Amino acid sequence: MSETLQWLALARGTLDRVAERRKDDAWVEAAWADPRTRVLVIERGQSLVHLESGPALLLLSPTDVPDGDRYLLGVDEDGIAYFAVAGPLPVIEGAEKAGIRRVGALLDDQDSGLLTHAVALEHWHTTNRFCPRCGGPSELAAAGHVRLCPADGSEQFPRVDPAVIMLVEDDDERILLARGPQWPEDRRSILAGFVEPGESLEQAVAREVREEVGLSVRDVRYLGSQPWPLPQSLMLGFFARADGDLELRPDPEEILDAAWYTREELRTAIEAGRIVAPGPLSIASQLIMRWYGGELPNMPPF
Ligand SMILES: [Zn+2]
């Protein structure tokens, strides 16, 4: 298991992010004035979506959107610019509010990338209004990709929290699935946790597995990543081989149930309704399917 994952629901963006244009005010204003420009309105992680056709994001002209913070998301291969505006969602017939959890896996590649980028920036701006150096209010800059403190000139960049998620396999091709404390009784997934300061990704994988279920691992290998702006993570997917004693000692504060599954046992448990596996939005589902060798039965649409 070494080839990286091919399809990840939230890692499919297709636009050129044109980072070199973000501080070019004349270029940004000209793009905003261009009637071909498309705008995604974003409000608390939700946008307007046509559910019947696709689904697909409802993109508006710059003249049709509410006032609000503007984020330059990128440019497509035809030279059309895409922005997000943070503001109240207009009422438009045939369109519904939806967020990443509902449509992130169902949108096409470009729309999935637009929504993921916009949701991440909106959350960051909403929760980082003050300068961490002096405490004064900061201002949006660089077309939404920087916050600038007018008092001391310091710049803040959008924050992303790395988290590792790992498929742990034993020497008999069984994988470890567990239930987190807040999850429904039948929900199972692979282990995951945030990277701590001063540790590598591989060290984080080994530490989390040891803390959560008391196992040692070896042969830790990277398999792919996707942004997870719910609210601000980057999920880094790994494979790890259980090493030595296979007895599971779950930490009761983090894990309510943990067990080893063969492919047959997992298929049977899902088909019997005893287990609900992660949906296609998550990198967890793609890691499990890589091991399983195809789609799991009863896969939910998102
Ligand atoms: Zn400051």
Boltz pocket constraint, residues with backbone or C-beta under 6 A from the ligand:
constraints:
  - pocket:
      binder: B
      contacts: [[A, 131], [A, 132], [A, 133], [A, 134], [A, 135], [A, 136], [A, 149], [A, 150], [A, 151], [A, 152], [A, 153], [A, 154]]
      max_distance: 6.0
